[in-house]
Amino acid sequence: MTHFTSPCQVRDLPGRALLVLPPEIDLSNASVLRARVLSFAAARAGRLGVLVLDLTRTRFMDSQGARLVEDVRHRLPPRVLLRVAALPDGVPYRVLEVTGVRRDTPVYEDPARALRL
């Protein structure tokens, strides 16, 4: 388990935001990440249309990462769309596939494509 001092990097754009998540997501940091993502979205609720969770740099993710994505999706303000960027050959993509999260949350190979309105 790895602990991170800064759970995610932020790219805040007009109407859109990209949160780059850390190289590992597991029980040690998932709850902190969830709280940070939801706090970020709540602070921008009136002007945020698309929120992208970037998992392209995440090398390890267990079911806690899938739960994080689902919790964020369910708790976002109603007009905010959640999208995920994950590499097709990466662990996060496979975890999202196996857990069924991909059925409800669009997953893009490229963060730039996920950011498009």
C-alpha positions in Angstrom: 0.0 0.0 0.0 1.3 3.4 -0.9 0.2 6.7 0.7 0.3 9.9 -1.3 0.6 13.4 0.0 -1.4 14.8 -2.9 -4.0 12.4 -4.0 -4.6 13.9 -7.4 -3.6 16.6 -9.9 -6.2 19.0 -11.2 -6.7 20.5 -14.6 -9.6 22.9 -14.3 -11.1 24.2 -17.6 -14.2 26.2 -18.3 -17.1 23.8 -17.9 -14.8 20.8 -17.6 -12.2 19.4 -15.2 -9.7 16.6 -15.3 -8.4 15.0 -12.2 -5.3 12.9 -12.6 -5.4 10.1 -10.1 -2.3 8.6 -8.5 -0.3 5.5 -9.6 -2.0 3.3 -7.1 -5.6 3.2 -5.8 -6.5 0.8 -3.0 -7.8 0.8 0.5 -5.1 3.0 1.8 -6.1 6.0 -0.3 -9.5 5.5 -2.0 -11.5 7.2 0.7 -9.3 10.3 0.6 -9.5 10.4 -3.2 -13.3 10.0 -3.1 -13.6 12.9 -0.6 -11.2 15.1 -2.7 -13.0 14.4 -5.9 -16.5 15.0 -4.5 -15.3 18.2 -2.7 -13.8 19.5 -6.0 -17.1 18.8 -7.9 -19.3 20.3 -5.2 -17.2 23.5 -5.2 -17.8 23.8 -9.0 -21.3 22.4 -9.2 -22.8 25.4 -10.9 -20.2 25.7 -13.6 -19.0 22.1 -14.1 -20.5 20.0 -17.0 -18.0 17.2 -17.4 -15.7 15.7 -14.8 -13.0 13.3 -16.0 -11.1 10.9 -13.8 -7.8 10.2 -15.5 -6.5 6.7 -14.7 -4.0 6.6 -17.5 -1.1 6.9 -15.1 -2.6 4.5 -12.5 -0.7 1.2 -12.6 -2.5 -0.5 -9.8 -6.2 -0.4 -8.8 -8.3 -2.9 -7.0 -12.0 -2.9 -6.4 -11.7 0.2 -4.2 -10.9 2.1 -7.4 -14.1 0.8 -9.1 -16.1 1.7 -6.0 -14.6 5.2 -6.0 -15.8 5.7 -9.6 -19.2 4.4 -8.8 -19.5 6.5 -5.6 -18.5 9.6 -7.5 -20.9 8.9 -10.3 -23.8 8.6 -7.8 -22.9 11.6 -5.7 -22.2 14.1 -8.5 -24.6 17.0 -8.9 -27.3 16.0 -11.4 -26.0 17.9 -14.5 -22.4 16.9 -14.2 -21.3 14.0 -16.5 -18.6 11.7 -15.2 -16.1 10.2 -17.7 -13.0 8.1 -17.1 -9.8 7.9 -19.1 -8.0 4.6 -18.8 -5.6 2.7 -21.1 -7.2 -0.4 -22.7 -4.3 -2.6 -21.7 -4.0 -1.3 -18.1 -5.2 -2.7 -14.8 -7.8 0.1 -14.1 -9.5 -0.6 -17.4 -9.7 -4.3 -16.6 -11.0 -3.6 -13.1 -13.7 -1.3 -14.5 -14.6 -4.0 -17.0 -14.7 -6.9 -14.6 -16.7 -5.0 -12.0 -19.3 -3.7 -14.5 -18.5 0.0 -14.0 -17.9 0.5 -17.7 -21.6 -0.2 -18.4 -22.6 3.0 -16.6 -19.6 5.3 -16.9 -18.0 6.1 -20.3 -14.3 5.1 -20.5 -12.0 6.8 -23.0 -8.5 5.8 -24.0 -7.3 9.4 -24.1 -8.0 12.1 -21.5 -8.2 14.8 -24.2 -11.1 12.9 -25.9 -12.8 12.4 -22.6 -12.7 16.2 -21.9 -14.5 17.1 -25.1 -18.0 18.5 -24.5 
